[in-house]
Amino acid sequence: AQQPGTPLSDQEYHQFFKFLRITIQASTACHLRELYGCKNSLVQRLDEYENHGVIPPGPICSELPGNSFFHNFCTFSLYRCIMKKYFLKV
């Protein structure tokens, strides 16, 4: 284990910035969703990409304990955006 207060290794820096880039991209996708809604063609393409080409029709069950049911993928995605749980899966 690294000593607290020491800089990250090269590999750790790579992972750190990779996570930041992914989080910024997820945040940007959420911003688009909030601005334009789920019917927007760009938002739909992102949803299709996330789901191997097909947006699940619903209902959606997630890995989230206690609140695992969503009416459709749009509702699920909006929940992830609002709660900043970008990597929560269906």
TANORMO-V631598 format. One line per field, one symbol per residue. ss: DSSP state (a for helix, b for strand, c for the rest). Layout:
BEGIN
ss: ???
END
This chain:
BEGIN
ss: cccccccccaaaaaaaaaaaaaaaaaaaaaaaaaaaccccaaaaaaaaaacccccccccbbcccccccbbccaaaaaaaaaaaccccccc
END
